């Protein structure tokens, strides 16, 4: 690998182009042709969470920017350099925030996606970004990007080896999603919609504010952010649709108060969203136990803890706030002009049917090991991803040979 000469990426690609500007937000549909945005491009894979869809007739006008299986898409803005391979099952259009690379006959798409995601290559791309307000990666820089590519046979061997690790990571991700669907289904089976108009025997009716203490987080400036320091959960720490987003964590070295602290197991809820599509605002996430007793949360989030004397648990509240009926009531209180905001009384005023304490605690005992398994799967995936990135870096530099990398993958199970 280290002996391969540097050549411009454009010399190895059939085509390098930029996608088409997407429709206005009002033109998106709940179904149709998938429209790939930069938000859907995670390192090495397409993330279909929060996927938007466009009308078929709009897609016909974007024929030149249709994606093909085997294309490599690279984020231009926001997270410049993040690259992923378009899988065979994806059939859609892309947006102008992406560079599309169609590999030539001597370039393996899977290998290229791995190569572009290495720290060294990402560093080169970040060094070529331009823009004063929002940095972006130009198509000309993509074409001239210097790359050191081995023979096609070696590319495929390296890609196949690293794919074996990614398949383990993907299996863990799918298992985690299955667990999430299961616990949500269990909540619905045990508790229904918590509708205060249809109360079961032995239940009571109350306001959500009778059981929770919502607290707004830390208002911080960019000067307090750092590469290390106290973990800071922020708006990017919650997925559209709910759940904790590990890659969104920031770190903080500024001042804070006791009320800005969260512990593992605490519940966070998004109180802000750009625009009015209700994709994020009002959705909750549980703080992973790995963060222990000291992490912080930003002012774009509420920390939601059970009040003293309430028998509702954080896990119960997480799933209750995820349920469609209660969520619809809560987001109905949101307001704003360009930014949608959720006032604190949106979490205090809604009425709900409240199950008895013994039922809540039995449910909590049932789902606790399932949610713990989710965290374990995440940690195992991160370990495998670090091994993958380390092997890729060492293979690229010639520090190790393929056989040694194969042995490392075998030992990882």
GIMO-V226245 format. One record per backbone hydrogen bond with DSSP energy under -0.5 kcal/mol. CO is the residue of the C=O (numbers start at 1). NH is the residue of the N-H. Records with the same first field share a line. If there is no record, write none. Layout:
CO->NH, NH
//
This chain:
1->4
5->149
7->147
8->11
9->12, 13
10->13
12->104
15->102
17->100
20->96
24->27
25->28
29->53
32->34
33->54
34->36, 93
35->52
36->95
37->40
38->41
40->42, 47
42->45
45->42, 47
46->48
48->51
52->35
53->29
54->33
55->59
56->60
57->61
58->61, 62
59->62
60->63
62->65
63->66
65->94
68->71
71->73, 86
72->101
73->84
74->99
75->81
76->137
77->79
79->82
82->75
83->44
84->73
85->87
86->70
87->90
89->91
91->34
92->67
93->36
94->20
95->19, 98
97->76, 77
98->19
99->74, 101
100->17, 102
101->72, 103
102->14, 15
104->107
108->112
109->113
110->114
111->115
112->116
113->117
115->118
118->122
119->123
120->124
121->125
122->126
123->127
124->128
125->128
126->129
130->136
135->78
136->130, 138
138->142
139->143
140->144
141->145
142->145
143->10
145->9
147->7, 149
151->155
152->156
153->157
154->158
155->159
156->160
157->161
158->162
159->163
160->164
161->165
162->166
163->167
164->168
165->169
166->170
167->171
168->172
169->173
170->174
171->175
172->176
173->177
174->178
175->179
176->180
177->181
178->182
179->183
180->184
181->185
182->186
183->187
184->188
185->189
186->190
187->191
188->192
191->194
194->353
195->198
200->203
204->354
206->352
207->210
208->211, 212
211->307
213->305
215->303
218->220, 299
221->224
222->225
224->253
230->252
231->233, 296
232->250
233->298
234->237
235->238
237->245
239->242
243->239
244->246
245->248
246->249
250->232
251->226
252->230
257->260
258->261
260->297
262->295
263->266
266->287
267->304
268->285
269->302
270->282
271->342
273->275, 340
275->340
279->241
280->283
283->270
284->243
285->268
287->265
288->291
289->292
291->294
292->264
295->262
296->233
297->218
298->217, 301
300->271, 272
301->217
302->269, 304
303->215, 305
304->267
305->213
307->310
313->317
314->318
315->319
316->320
317->321
318->322
319->323
320->323
323->327
324->328
325->329
326->330
327->331
328->332
330->333
331->334
335->341
338->275
340->273
341->335, 343
343->346
344->347
345->349
348->209
350->208
352->206
353->355
354->204
356->360
357->361
358->362
359->363
360->364
361->365
362->366
363->367
364->368
365->369
367->371
368->372
369->373
370->374
371->375
372->376
373->377
374->378
375->379
376->380
377->381
378->382
379->383
380->384
381->385
382->386
383->387
384->388
385->389
386->390
387->391
388->392
389->393
390->394
391->395
392->396
393->397
394->398, 399, 400
401->405
402->406
403->407
404->408
405->409
406->410
407->411
408->412
410->413
//
